Amino acid sequence: MFDRLPGDTGLFDFDDVADQLLEQGVSLSPAEVHGCLVGLLAAGHSAEPGAGLNALNQALDLDLHGALADEVMQLYAQCSEALGEDLFDFTPLLADESHDLAVRTESLADWCRGFLTGFARTVAASGTGGETLPGDSTEILRDFAAMAQASAEDQDEDDEDAENAYFALVEYLRVAAVNVFLDTRARQEDRERALRGKPDALH
């Protein structure tokens, strides 16, 4: 069962990553960085950590270096493992419950925005932009685009319904991201099988 709080990846602290980003002059949310990493993987990018860091830097116009670059590569490796092995191990890096609901909702929107950026970059680089997305990916990306506009500014911070709605969005986000990753991987495996079968078809 999934028993972590929304935003808890188990290894990386949102506020600590935010501080490290600011030290390098980066004003982006850790959620957007994490979302971009997951978007890269979900679209089929190489799981090699260095390749992930390079793609992130290009997608978000960054130049992460030093200890932060090492941590981002660790985060990328963790994302790859969590997406591929167990549905309930993947958790988006979001602001935790010490933050107001408005801040947490904004971090969720940032995460979705980062995911879409990373996904689009990988698709463009692979030249598969004209292909139909596999499975439910098209609908999920539409949902993420809508969630990227999410705001809790008009909600009552003490509203239990608003808290429950936020939790439901996080739960949907993490399951949907895994689904996109698995759909893309299945399509890649189908392509590889088709390519392996081509020589046989010539005889």
PyMOL commands that set and color helices and strands:
alter all, ss='L'
color gray80, all
select helices_A, chain A and resi 14-23+30-42+49-59+66-85+87-89+101-126+137-147+160-201
alter helices_A, ss='H'
color red, helices_A
deselect
rebuild
show_as cartoon
